[in-house]
């Protein structure tokens, strides 16, 4: 049987990989020792040789591989936070002619971590709500896009740090379905699956000792329920106001912007009485601050990171009295005078520890800590030098060396 690849952008470096060998038997020279989550399938992080591209390979049935590949592509086209599918490999067989499972290959999400790895590597149990909140944002965004996940769990998500919080990415869409519409019943069913799976995962973490014994799985599920309901309501609820209260439209949009969402379209209808208006956000998309920062600086970062960098840019603007300058001019000055010089201070051997924007965020936090300890303000570059020398080296590496 001949090998068959399906890919939008084929990577020739993948062709010589040992497809005639079961994935769990691949030689170490093809594998990358990066953290990966639990899976019902054989999954490995692979690399196409020294300095090559890093991928995640999963053995599964051919039909399931093709289906998941298509679903991930569709979700990616919608701008949702999912891993990027690279290819499906079928027609695999051993040198002896025995048939092997198909393979779904996705691009490795840089700086990402599974939840178990986070807790087993020192993440404080107090950060658990931040993980749940990130899962909530992901789930709400998927539901807004009429995506039924079918297997919502922390295990099917990868997390990236985002200015002290987390951003969640879907990595397993095997049971998912992108629908023209999704009924309230299906959405509630997806939530029920989430509650059951996350509850079980909390019990596992408690049993393994990876979270503090004081963590109550019931409290975790209660937070998941409350945060989801609050965010879903804010993004989708209909709001009624008087015809003379048009300022309420801007107020609602500002609230959504503060949450990090942009409103691309709204619907407004008058009531039967004619003196009241009904407002419904129609198209809502996360990334308000990240799009603003990218427009000003070209940096593509997570939403909370963008919020933090924009705050520092605003402080820079005020400090140098540049409020009357064009924002792009000020941003360019901040990039060349602050951000880029600080990033250049990070030695190459430490750059796989955290994303650049996360390093900058942590330097800002470190500056506050040093200033508090010294009783005076410590400069950003002195803070960066101290952070790079004493804090960053202790961080675990999450991208290939």
N, C-alpha and C positions, 0 to 999 in steps of 0.2 A: 504494500500500500504506500502510495507516495504522500510525502508531507504536504500539507495544504495550509497556507497562511492567509488570514483575512485581516487587513490592516488599512487604515486611512493613510498613514504615513509610514511605510515599512522602514524598519531599521536593519540594514544589511548585516550589522554586527550580531543580530539575533540568529541568523541562519545557521552559523556553525555550532550553535549550542548543542549539548548532548540530548537531543529530543528522543533518542532511542533508549534512554535510560529512565527508569522511574524517578520522579522528582526527589523522593526521599533518599535516593542513592547517589545524587549528584555529588561530584567531587567538590571539596572545599574551595578550590580555586574559582569556582563559579558562584560561590555563595558569599553573602555579605552579612557579618554578624551585627545586624541592627535589630532593635526591638520589634517584635511582631505579636499580634494578639492571638487569642484562641480561635480555632476554626474547626468545623466539622470535616474540612477537606485537608489534603496535604498542601501546605503553603510554604513557600520559601522566598526570601529576598535574594535576587540574583543580580549579577553584573556582567556586562559583556567585556570582560578582560580588565586589566589595570587601567584606571582612568576612564573606563567606559561608563555607559549609562546604567543606572540602577533601576531595576524593575521588581515587581512582585508577581510571582507565578503561582497559579492555583490549578491543581488537577481537578477536573470535574467532567460531567457528561457533555458531549459535543453540543447537544441541543441547549443545555443550560448555559454553556459558555457563550454561544452565539446570542442567546437571549439577553444575558447580563451585559454583554458587550454593547448591544443595541441600546439597552436601557441607560447605561452609563453615558453613552454618547448623547442621547436625548436630554438627559439631565444636565450634562455639561453645556449643551447648546443654550439651555435656559439660564445659564449663569449660576447654577446651584453648586454648592461646595461638595464635590464628589471627586474621587480619584479619576485619573484620565486613562481610559482603556487604550492599550497599545495594539494588541492583536489577539486573535484566536488561532491556536495551532491544533490541527486535527491530522488524522492519518498517521499517528505515532505508533511505532511498533519496535520491539526489541530486535537485536541482531538475530535472534532465533526465530523471529516472526510472530511473537506474541503481541497481541494488541494492547496498547497503553491508552489511558484516559486522554481526553482532549485537555488543552491547557488554555486558560485565560491569563493573559499577561497585561498588567496595568503598570503605569509609571509610578515609581516610588514617590510618595508625598514627602518632600524634604522637611526636616525638622518636626516630623509628626511622631506621636507616641501613643501606644495603646494604654488604656486606663490602668490595667494591672501593672504595667511597667512603671507608670508614674508613681503608684503607691509603693511598689516594692523598691523604688529608688528614692524614697525619702519624702514624697509629697505628703504634707501634713493633712490629716483627716479634715481639718477645718476648711480645706480647699475643695472638699467634695461638693458643696453647693455650687461652686463655680463650674464644675464639670456637668452637673445636672442642668444648670442654666444654659450651658453651651449646647447640650443635647436638645433642650427645649427650643432654642432658636433654630437649630437645624430642622427639627421635626415640624415646627410651624411653617418654615419656608417650604418644605417639601409638600405639606398639606395645602398651602396656598397655591402650589403648582399642580394640585390634583394628583399627587403621587401617593399611592398606597404602598407603604413599605412592607408590611406583613411580617417583619422580624425585627422590630425596633429593640435595640439593646446597646449597651455600652460596648459590647464586644464587636459590634459591626460598625464602630466609629473609630476614627483616629482623631487625636487632639493635637492642636498646635497652640503654643503659648501666644497670648495676645495682651501685652501690657499688664501682666499680672493675672489676667483672666485666661480663658481658653476659647478657641474656635474649634468647632466640630465639623468633621468631613465624613460623609458616607463612603464606606469602602466595600460593602457587600449589598448588592441589589438583586441577589438571586431570586428572592421572593417578591420583589417589588413590581409595581405596575403603574405606568403613567397613563392616566385616564382622561377622557374629555371633560368629565366632571366627577366629583367624588361626593357621595351622599353623606349626610350627617351620621348615619349609622356606620358607614365604613370608617369614617374618621374616628368615631368613638371606639370601634373595634380595634383600630390601630393603636389607640391610646391604651386600651386594655392590655394589648400585647406588650406595650412598653412598660406598664406598671408591673406586670407579672415577671417579665424578663429582668428588669432592673432590680426588683425585690430579690430575685434568686441570686443575682450577681452580688448584691450587698451581703447576702448570707455567706456566699463563697469568700468574699473579702474578709469577713469577720472570722470565719473558720481558719483561714490561712494566716490571720494575724496582720494582714497588710493595712487594715484600718483599726483605729482605736476601738476598744470594746464598748465605749460609750455611744458609738454610732448606732442609731436605731433605724433599721430599714423602713419602718412605717413612717418615720419622719422624712426620710428621703423621698418616698413615694408621695407624701403629702406636699412636699415642695415641688416635685415634678408636676403634680396636678394643678397646684395653685399658680405656678409660674406659667404653665402652658395656657391655662384659662385666662390669666391676666393679659398675656401678650396677644393671644388670639382675639380677645375682645377689643383690645386697643387697635389692632390692625384691621378688624373687619366689622366692628359694630356700627350700627346706624345711629346717627346723632341728630336730634331735633332741636331747632332753635328758631327764634323769631326772625322775621324778614328784615328787621332793623339791626340784627346782630351778626352781620356778615364777617365781623372780625373773628367770629368763632371758627371760621374756615381756616384762617391763618394760624389760629391757636392750635387747632387739631393737627395741622401739617407740621407745626413746630414741635409738638409733642412727639410725633413720629420721627422727625429729624433727630431729636434728642436721643431717641432709642436707636438711632443709626439707620433708619429706614427713609428712603425717598418715596414720595407719592408721585407717580407719573400720570395718574388720571383719577379724577373723582367724579361721582355722580351726585347731582343735586335735583331734588324734586320739591315742588310746593305741595302742601297738604290740601285736602279738600276745602278746608276753611280759607285757604289762600294767604293766611298771615303767618304761617309757619313753614320752615324749610327742613328737608331731610337730607343729610349728608352721609355719603358712603364712600370710603376710600376704595378705589377700584383696582388700581395696579400699584402694589407696594413692593419695594425691593430693598433688601439690606445693602448697605455700603455707602451711606451718605458721606461719612467722613473720609473713607478710603478713596472715594471718587474725587472728593475735593482736594485731598492731598496729592493724588496722582496728577490731577490737572495743574497743580501749582509746581510740583517738584519732579514728577515722573516716577516717584516711588510707588511700588505696588506692595501694600502691606495689609495686615488684618485690620478690621474695623477699630478695635480698641487701641491698637498701636497707632493708627492714623489719628485718632482723637488725642492721644498723648503727644504725638509729634506736632500736631496743629496747635496745641496749647503752648508748646515750647516756641514754636514759630511766632505765636502771638506775643509771648513774653519778649522775644528778641525784637520784634517790631516796636513794642512799646519802649524797651530799654534804649534803643537807638533813635527814637523819635521819628520813625518811618511810617507813621499812620497815614500820611497823605500820599505815599508812594503807591504805585500799582502793585497789587498783591503778588504778581509773578516776579516783579523786580525784588521785592523783599524776600520772597521765597528763594530766589536764586542766590541772594546774598547769604541767607541762612545756610543754604546747602554748602556753599564754598567756604564760609567762615566757621561753621560749627559742625554740621553733620558729617560731611565728607572727611575733614581732618580727623575727627574722632574715630570714624570707621577705619581710617588709614593707620591708626595707632594699634589696631588689633593685629597681633602677629598671625601669620597664615595658619600655624598649627592650632590656633584657638578658634578659628572661624567656623568650625563645624559644631561648636557647642550650642549656639543659639542663632536665630535669625538676626541680621544686622539691626533691624528696627527694635527687636526685643533687647538686644544688647544696649542700644541707646536708651530705651525705657529704664532698664536696670541701672544704668549710669546716672540717670536723673534721680532715681530713688536713692542710690548710693550717695549722691551729692547732698541730698537732704539729711541722710544719716550722719555723714561726716560733719556737716554744718552744725547739726544739733549737738554732736559730741564736742566740737571745738568752740561752740558758743559764738561763732561768727560764720559768715558766708564763705564757703569754699568754692573756688572757681570750677567751671565745668571740665576744663582740661586736667587740672590737678585731680579732680574726682575720677575722671576717666583713667588716668594713670594708676591710681590706687585700686580701682575696680579691676582693671586688666591684670594687675600684678597679684592681687590677693583674693579675688572672688571668682572671676571667670575660669581660672585653671581648675577649680574644684567642681565645675559643672560637668555632667556626663556628656559625652559626644553622641549626637543623634543623627549625624550624616556621615557617610563614608570618609575615611581618612584619605 
